[in-house]
Amino acid sequence: MRLFALSALLLLCSGTGRTLQIQCYQCEMTQDCAAPEFIVNCTVNVQDMCQKEVLVMDDGTHYRKSCASSGACLIASSGYQQFCTGKLHSVCISCCNTPLCNGPRQKRRPLLSSTSVPVPRIQLLLLLLLLLGPLC
Ligand SMILES: *[C@@H]1O[C@H](CO)[C@@H](O)[C@H](O)[C@H]1NC(C)=O
């Protein structure tokens, strides 16, 4: 556990001193957008993750993608985990931290995803991020 915390802290702090900027897809539509015109530059050192929401509504599947801060994205992701059913009115929120990682159906495993990471680990990581993030 201590090792995990330490590596998480190192991971968090590894960007310190450099400007951290990633690009993400940003769109809100009924398609899993991936065209170049939807690529945006995220706010330097603030928005360190790409967020992807998939909502299953009566009129089809809606996608909402954006840059996000890791704190906000992880909170949203874990908060909506119980609603990520894949059925009607399902809401899935996933977070990832590599450029353009919120593109369509990524097979490369995301750092954190609402479907593949068990709640306790997300909450632990979230706690670490919230507690240790500002110290870095
Ligand atoms: C993002 O930043 C790069 C380099 O800083 C710039 O060339 C590009 O035009 C920017 N893209 C957008 C969509 O603002």
The ligand as a Gaussian input file, in Angstrom:
#p B3LYP/6-31G(d) Opt

LIG

0 1
 C       -2.860000      23.826000     -30.019000
 O       -1.539000      24.226000     -29.737000
 C       -0.653000      24.033000     -30.821000
 C        0.743000      24.352000     -30.351000
 O        0.772000      25.085000     -29.175000
 C       -1.099000      24.910000     -31.982000
 O       -0.240000      24.743000     -33.077000
 C       -2.513000      24.514000     -32.378000
 O       -2.992000      25.373000     -33.394000
 C       -3.450000      24.572000     -31.178000
 N       -4.711000      24.007000     -31.570000
 C       -5.866000      24.556000     -31.232000
 C       -7.091000      23.856000     -31.690000
 O       -5.943000      25.568000     -30.575000

